[in-house]
């Protein structure tokens, strides 16, 4: 599952494209079609990069994984897009439920492994 969203940094300014590949955790960020950042992560966090050209703008992408998935975009510290992927935060309640189930299962497996190792 790959998700893609776009927004403009300013009226008539550069266009930022955010692409998430859910199964591999690969996040790719483009400004006017040119790749500016590529990271592989499965959980939330903050990604920052500057747009090329003049004036250069600082773009911050803030990803919150729990309790619901929310991806916000800031330009020069000001909120530009409150929810880049609304289908994940609002309509994706089933997906959020799945994340909680997987997290719970991983906790149980970890506790079981610790118990086996210690006994």
N, C-alpha and C positions, 0 to 999 in steps of 0.2 A: 504494500500500500504506500503510494507516494502522494504527498499533499503539496500543493503549490499555491502560493498567494503572492499578490503584487500590490505595491502602493507607491505613490509618488512622494519624494522627500519634501517637495514644495510645489506650489502651483507652477506647472511648466518645468519643474526640475527633474532631476534624474529619477528613474524608476527602479525600485528595489524589488527583487524577486527572491522569495524565501521558499526553499524546497526541502521537505523532510521525507526521508525514506524510512518508514516506520520499522520494518523488519531488520534493517542493518544499522539503524541509529545514525545514519549519515545525514548531516545538515549541510546544505550548500546555499550560499548567499551570493547574489549577483547584483551588480549595479549597471543598468543599461546593457544587460546581456553579458557583461564581463564578470567572471568569477572573482570575488574579493575575499571569500572566507569559506573554508571547508573544515568541519569538525565531525567527529563521531562520538556521540553521547546518547545515552538512553534516558537521562533524567533532566530535570530543569536546570536552569542556570541563566547566566547573562552572557551574551555575545556582543562584542563591540567592533565596529570598523568605521572607517572614514570613506566618504565618497570621493572619487578622484575629481580633479578639476577645481576651478575657482567659482564660487566659494566652496571650500570643503566643509561638509556637514558630518557630524558624528551621529551614526545610527546605532542604537542600542536595541537589541531584541531580548526581551525578558520572557523566559519560559518557566511556567509554574506547573508542575506535574500533579501535585496532590493538593487538595482532595478532588479538584477538577483540572483538566488540562486547559490552560489559558496561555496564549502567546500574544504579547503586547509589543508594539513598536514605538520607540521614542526617537525623535530627531532633535539633536542639540539639547537633550534633557527634557523636552516637552513631549507629552503623550501625543502621538500622531494617529495610531490605530489601536483602539482599546482591545480588539480581539481579531487577530489575523485569521484564525480558523474557528469561526463560530459553530461549525458543525461538531467540533470536538468539545467545546465547553458547554453549549446548550443542548444541542441535539445528540451529543455523543455520550449521554448518560450510560448507555449500555457499555461503551468502551471504558468509561471511568470505573464502572462496576467490575469489569474484567480485570483492570489493573489492581484493584483492591483484593480480588480473589487470588491473583498471582502473588501479590506481596504477602498475603496471609499464608499461602502454601509454602512460599520460600522461608518464612519465619519458622513454620512448623518443621520443615526439613532441616533447617539449621539447628533448631533445638534438639531434634532427634539425633542428628549427627554428634552434637556435643554430648548427649546422654550416652551414646554408644561408645564414644572415645573415652569418657570418664569412668565407665563401668567395666 
